[in-house]
Amino acid sequence: MPRKPIDYNATITERLDLAEGLAIFRVRPDEPAFETFLPGQYTVLGLNHPEKGSVLRAYSIASPPQTLPGYLDFYIRYVKSPASDNPLTHLLFDRHAGDRIHLGTKIRGKFTVENEVGQDDSRLRVCVAAGTGLAPFTSMVFDHFQRLGPTSQYLVLHGASYPRDLGYKPEMEEHLNSGSGKPRYFPTISRDPGEEPWDENGWRGRVESFFEEEKLQHLERTAGLEPGHITANNAVVFICGLTGTIANTLTALLRRGFVPGELKVRHALWIPKEMPASLFFEQYDTEPVLDLKNEALLEEYRERLRSAGVELEKPATV
Ligand SMILES: Cc1cc2nc3c(=O)[nH]c(=O)nc-3n(C[C@H](O)[C@H](O)[C@H](O)COP(=O)(O)OP(=O)(O)OC[C@H]3O[C@@H](n4cnc5c(N)ncnc54)[C@H](O)[C@@H]3O)c2cc1C
C-alpha cells in the first residue's frame, strides 16, 4: 500500500555533485522550518514516488545554524543497495536545483556537544567520520568558527574510498589547518587513488585504522600532541557513520579508556551507571554495534577497559 503523499514545503536551491552518487543539497524552506538547531542534530527530507508514495529519511544538517532562516545543507550518498523498495536517495538523485522537496519541521537528535559533554568541556573533540558521516562535524566546526574563530579543539578524521569522495576537504583544511598550530584535519582513503592526486605520504586505510596503536601515536605526533595524549582525560570522541566504523573505533578506543555513552553498550561492558561517558556515536544504519551474545568477545573488550584503569561492575541482572 503506497504511503500518502507529503506536502512539499522547501526548494532545492543548489546541488553540488562531488562524485558519482555523492552530493551536497542546499534546501531553502518556504517558511522558517525551525528557529535554530544545535550542530550535530538532524531533520528529515521527504519525496513522493508516483506509484510507491512518500518516503521520509533522517539527514544530519551539514551547515551551521547561522545560515538560518535562509538554507540548510545536506551531504548525501546515493545508496546502491538500499534496504527498502522506495529508497529516498533514488528519488533525490533525480532532483536538481529548483525542484521541490519536503523538509522536516522538527529538529531532532542528541548527538551534540551541548548534550553529550557541554560546550564548556575543554577537552579535545576527536570527530571520526566515514563518508557522509562527516555532516554533523562540518556543522560543529563551521559553527565554532563563526562564533569563536579558528580552533584547535576539533580533530577531524574523515575516511572515504577515493580522494574525490572526501567532501568538504577544502573547507575543513581552511577551518582546521590554516592557523599557526598543527593540523587538525586528517583525511584518509581506503582505495588506490589511480590517476587522482594523492600525496604519497597521505593517509591510507579506513578511518578506524587511525586507532591502531602505532598509527595513533603517529597521528598524535603529526597533530602536535604527546604520544598517548588521546585518552578520556584529555579528549572526547564523536563517531558518525555506518556500524563498521562505529564498532571498530569504539572497540579500539576502549584500550585508551574511552567510556561509551550508549546504554546497551555500557550494560554489555559492565560500565557503572554513574561513570561519565567520553565516546558518543550517531549511527546511519540499524545493525547492532556489538554482538551482545558473544560473551568471549565482550570479556575481551571489558579487559581492554580494565587495562586502561576503568573499574567495571558486573550488574546484578547479568
Ligand atoms: C540520524 C541519522 C542521520 C543521517 N544523516 C545522513 C546524512 O547526513 N547523509 C547521508 O547520506 N545519510 C544519512 N543518514 C542515512 C539516511 O537516513 C538513509 O538511511 C539513507 O540515505 C538511505 O536511505 P534510502 O531510503 O535511500 O535507503 P533505504 O532503503 O532506507 O536503505 C537503508 C540502508 O542504506 C544504507 N545506508 C544508509 N545510509 C548510508 C550512507 N550514508 N552511506 C552508505 N550507505 C548507507 C544502510 O545499509 C541502510 O541500512 C542518516 C541516518 C540517520 C538515522
The ligand as an SDF file (V2000), in Angstrom:
LIG
                    3D

 53 58  0  0  0  0  0  0  0  0999 V2000
   20.1850   10.3240   12.4800 C   0  0  0  0  0  0  0  0  0  0  0  0
   20.5240    9.9690   11.0500 C   0  0  0  0  0  0  0  0  0  0  0  0
   21.1720   10.9090   10.2610 C   0  0  0  0  0  0  0  0  0  0  0  0
   21.5180   10.5900    8.9410 C   0  0  0  0  0  0  0  0  0  0  0  0
   22.2090   11.5130    8.1980 N   0  0  0  0  0  0  0  0  0  0  0  0
   22.6360   11.1870    6.9560 C   0  0  0  0  0  0  0  0  0  0  0  0
   23.4150   12.1170    6.1940 C   0  0  0  0  0  0  0  0  0  0  0  0
   23.7130   13.2590    6.6280 O   0  0  0  0  0  0  0  0  0  0  0  0
   23.8080   11.7270    4.9470 N   0  0  0  0  0  0  0  0  0  0  0  0
   23.5030   10.5030    4.4350 C   0  0  0  0  0  0  0  0  0  0  0  0
   23.9180   10.2030    3.2960 O   0  0  0  0  0  0  0  0  0  0  0  0
   22.7680    9.6150    5.1300 N   0  0  0  0  0  0  0  0  0  0  0  0
   22.3030    9.9310    6.3570 C   0  0  0  0  0  0  0  0  0  0  0  0
   21.5260    9.0380    7.0720 N   0  0  0  0  0  0  0  0  0  0  0  0
   21.0190    7.8300    6.4080 C   0  0  0  0  0  0  0  0  0  0  0  0
   19.6620    8.1500    5.7450 C   0  0  0  0  0  0  0  0  0  0  0  0
   18.6740    8.3810    6.7350 O   0  0  0  0  0  0  0  0  0  0  0  0
   19.1450    6.9750    4.8740 C   0  0  0  0  0  0  0  0  0  0  0  0
   19.1860    5.7840    5.6400 O   0  0  0  0  0  0  0  0  0  0  0  0
   19.9770    6.7750    3.6190 C   0  0  0  0  0  0  0  0  0  0  0  0
   20.0100    7.9750    2.8340 O   0  0  0  0  0  0  0  0  0  0  0  0
   19.4140    5.6430    2.7760 C   0  0  0  0  0  0  0  0  0  0  0  0
   18.0480    5.9180    2.5180 O   0  0  0  0  0  0  0  0  0  0  0  0
   17.3010    5.2050    1.3240 P   0  0  0  0  0  0  0  0  0  0  0  0
   15.8210    5.4270    1.5130 O   0  0  0  0  0  0  0  0  0  0  0  0
   17.8720    5.6200    0.0010 O   0  0  0  0  0  0  0  0  0  0  0  0
   17.6940    3.6690    1.5090 O   0  0  0  0  0  0  0  0  0  0  0  0
   16.9930    2.5530    2.4420 P   0  0  0  0  0  0  0  0  0  0  0  0
   16.1240    1.6990    1.6030 O   0  0  0  0  0  0  0  0  0  0  0  0
   16.3740    3.2010    3.6170 O   0  0  0  0  0  0  0  0  0  0  0  0
   18.3020    1.7210    2.8540 O   0  0  0  0  0  0  0  0  0  0  0  0
   18.8980    1.8610    4.1370 C   0  0  0  0  0  0  0  0  0  0  0  0
   20.3050    1.2640    4.0880 C   0  0  0  0  0  0  0  0  0  0  0  0
   21.1670    2.1070    3.3520 O   0  0  0  0  0  0  0  0  0  0  0  0
   22.4880    2.0290    3.8650 C   0  0  0  0  0  0  0  0  0  0  0  0
   22.9260    3.4090    4.1620 N   0  0  0  0  0  0  0  0  0  0  0  0
   22.2930    4.3210    4.9520 C   0  0  0  0  0  0  0  0  0  0  0  0
   22.9870    5.4830    4.9730 N   0  0  0  0  0  0  0  0  0  0  0  0
   24.0640    5.3070    4.1930 C   0  0  0  0  0  0  0  0  0  0  0  0
   25.1390    6.1580    3.8410 C   0  0  0  0  0  0  0  0  0  0  0  0
   25.2160    7.4230    4.3040 N   0  0  0  0  0  0  0  0  0  0  0  0
   26.0980    5.6730    3.0260 N   0  0  0  0  0  0  0  0  0  0  0  0
   26.0080    4.3950    2.5510 C   0  0  0  0  0  0  0  0  0  0  0  0
   25.0170    3.5340    2.8670 N   0  0  0  0  0  0  0  0  0  0  0  0
   24.0500    3.9880    3.6710 C   0  0  0  0  0  0  0  0  0  0  0  0
   22.4060    1.1900    5.1350 C   0  0  0  0  0  0  0  0  0  0  0  0
   22.8300   -0.1140    4.8400 O   0  0  0  0  0  0  0  0  0  0  0  0
   20.9320    1.1750    5.4740 C   0  0  0  0  0  0  0  0  0  0  0  0
   20.5490    0.0390    6.1650 O   0  0  0  0  0  0  0  0  0  0  0  0
   21.1810    9.3250    8.3950 C   0  0  0  0  0  0  0  0  0  0  0  0
   20.5060    8.3900    9.1960 C   0  0  0  0  0  0  0  0  0  0  0  0
   20.1900    8.6930   10.4940 C   0  0  0  0  0  0  0  0  0  0  0  0
   19.4700    7.6730   11.3480 C   0  0  0  0  0  0  0  0  0  0  0  0
  1  2  1  0
  2  3  1  0
  2 52  2  0
  3  4  2  0
  4  5  1  0
  4 50  1  0
  5  6  2  0
  6  7  1  0
  6 13  1  0
  7  8  2  0
  7  9  1  0
  9 10  1  0
 10 11  2  0
 10 12  1  0
 12 13  2  0
 13 14  1  0
 14 15  1  0
 14 50  1  0
 15 16  1  0
 16 17  1  0
 16 18  1  0
 18 19  1  0
 18 20  1  0
 20 21  1  0
 20 22  1  0
 22 23  1  0
 23 24  1  0
 24 25  2  0
 24 26  1  0
 24 27  1  0
 27 28  1  0
 28 29  2  0
 28 30  1  0
 28 31  1  0
 31 32  1  0
 32 33  1  0
 33 34  1  0
 33 48  1  0
 34 35  1  0
 35 36  1  0
 35 46  1  0
 36 37  1  0
 36 45  1  0
 37 38  2  0
 38 39  1  0
 39 40  1  0
 39 45  2  0
 40 41  1  0
 40 42  2  0
 42 43  1  0
 43 44  2  0
 44 45  1  0
 46 47  1  0
 46 48  1  0
 48 49  1  0
 50 51  2  0
 51 52  1  0
 52 53  1  0
M  END
$$$$
